[in-house]
Amino acid sequence: MEAKIGSTLIRLVQGDITREKTDVIVNAANPSLRGGGGVDGAIHRAGGPEILQECIDKYPKGCGTGEARITTAGQMDAKWVIHTPGPIWRGGQQNEEGLLRNSYHNSLLLATKHGAKSIAFPSISTGVYGFPIDQAAKIAISTVIENLNEISMKEIHFVQFSASDCQVYTRTLTQILKDTQEES
């Protein structure tokens, strides 16, 4: 699914984020920035050892939840990887929604600061961190749309590995667009 909002194309994709042809690929990182499983492991494997080495050299203390750090994309087609640790779901009792919103917001701002025109996001925190996919999709898409005036992205991709997650993002974007039209 694709939707044009202002001058920005939002694209929902089922596939492998490491193969996206965007300036930036966002990594759902762990706070140590030392690689891991899921999206994090896939990005480190696809990009090669230079990503990990740059994380170690530039960010020896890692990265706080909801913050964002940038490195090379190594051997991937992208120019950069933005690493952002999302929150671990604890039932909504520890500002997980706000922290997840910060992961998307701070990634967009960092990408814009580096002149990126396109960015690909995974579904941050919905894997082993357990964030409910319906809630996470709404936060992801609404945060991006709310920030379109502050950034200069031509394309924003939401890349889901599974068909079921991609369907959730499609339903969510469709509903947000419908709600926006009804408010106008």
N, C-alpha and C positions, 0 to 999 in steps of 0.2 A: 504494500500500500504506500502511496505517496500523497502528500498534501503540501500545497504551497501556502505559506503564511508570510505575507509581505513579500520580501525578496528571498526568503529562505525556503528551501525544499527540505521537508522532513520525510525521510524514507524509512520504512520498516522492512527489515531484511531477516530472513531465516538463513543462517549459514555460519561460517567461521569468521570471526572478527579479524583474525590475523591476515585475512585475504582482502580486506576492504581497501579500496583505492581512495583513501582520504588522507589529508595532511596529518591528522592526529588519530591515534587509536587510544582509547581510554582503557586502562587496566584496573580491574576490580582487585586491587592489591591488598596484601596484608600490611599491617603497620611497620613491619621491619623492612619492607621493600627488598626482600631477599628471595623472591619467587615463592611459589607454592603450587597448589592444585588448581583445578578449574580453569577459568579464563587467565588467571595469573600465570599458571604453569604453561599454558598454551602460548601466551605472548612471549615468555622467556625462551621457550623452545624455538619458536618461529623466528624470533629476532636474533637469537644467538647470545653468546656470553658477554658481548659488549654492553648489553642493557644492564645485566647484573653488576658488572664492574663499575658502570657509571653510577648506579644506585649506591654502591658501597663507597665510592670515592666522594660523590657530591652530597650524599645524605646518610652519613654514618649513624645518625640517630633515628633514621626512618622517617615516618610521616604520621601525623595524628589523624584520627578518624575524622572524615569530612574535609580534610585538607587535600592539597594536590601538589605533586612534584612532576617535573618534566625531564625526560631523557631522550637520547637517540632512539630510533626504532630499529636499529641494527640492520638485519638483513630483510626486514619487511619493506613493502612499498611505501609505507607512510614515512613522513619526516620525523615525527616524534611519537613517543608514548607518554601519556599523562597517567601517572599512578595516583590512585585515590582509594584509601581504605574506607569502605563503607561500614556502617554499624552492624554489630551482631544483634539480631532480633531478640529482645528480652520481654516481649509482650507489650511493647510500647511504653514501658515504664521509665525509660532512661533517655528520652528525647531522640529516639532512633529516627523518627520522621524528620526532625530538624537536621540531624547529622547527615541523613541521606540526601536531603535537599542541598546541603552544603557541598557534598561530593560533586553533584552535577553543576551547581553554580560555580564553585571554585575551579572546576575543570574547564568550563566555558571561558571564564575570565583569563585563566592561564593560557589557553589556546589563542584567544584573541590578542593577548599581550605579545605572543610570538608570531603574530601575523597569519595564523591559520585561517583558511577559508572553508575547511570541511573537517568534520569530526565524527568518529564512530564510537558509540557507547554500548557496552554490554548492559545487562540488567544487574546493576550493582547490588550486592548483598543478598540476592535471592537464591544463591546456591547453598553452600555449607553454612553461611551466616544466617539462613533461615527466615529472611524477611519475606512476608507474604507477597506473592507475585502481583496480585491485583492492586494492592496498596502501593507497592514499589513502582509499578508501571504508571500509576496516576501521578505519583510524586515526580518521577523522571520526566514525563511528558509535560506536565504543567510547569515544572521549574524551567525547562528549556523554553517553552513558549513565553513565560513571564519575563525571561531575560533577553528575548530577541532584540529589543531596542538598545541593549547595552553591548551587543556583540556584532561582529561583521561576518557571520558565517553564511556561506551560500548553500551549504548542505549539512544536514545533521542526520546521521544514520543511527537507528536503534537496532542492534544486531542481536538476534536471539538464536541460540543453538538449536532449541527444540521447537517443533511446530506448535505445541500447546502454548509455550510462552509467547511465541509470535502472535498467536490468536488473541491472547490476553492484551498485548500491546495494540493490536489492531482494533479490538473492541474499545479499549480505553481512548485511543486517539479519535476514533469515530464519535464517541460520546462527548469528549471535550470539545471537538469542533461543532457538534450539534448544540451543546450548551452555549458556546460562544456566539453562534448565529442567533439563538433565541434571545440572548441578552442585547443584541444589536438593534 
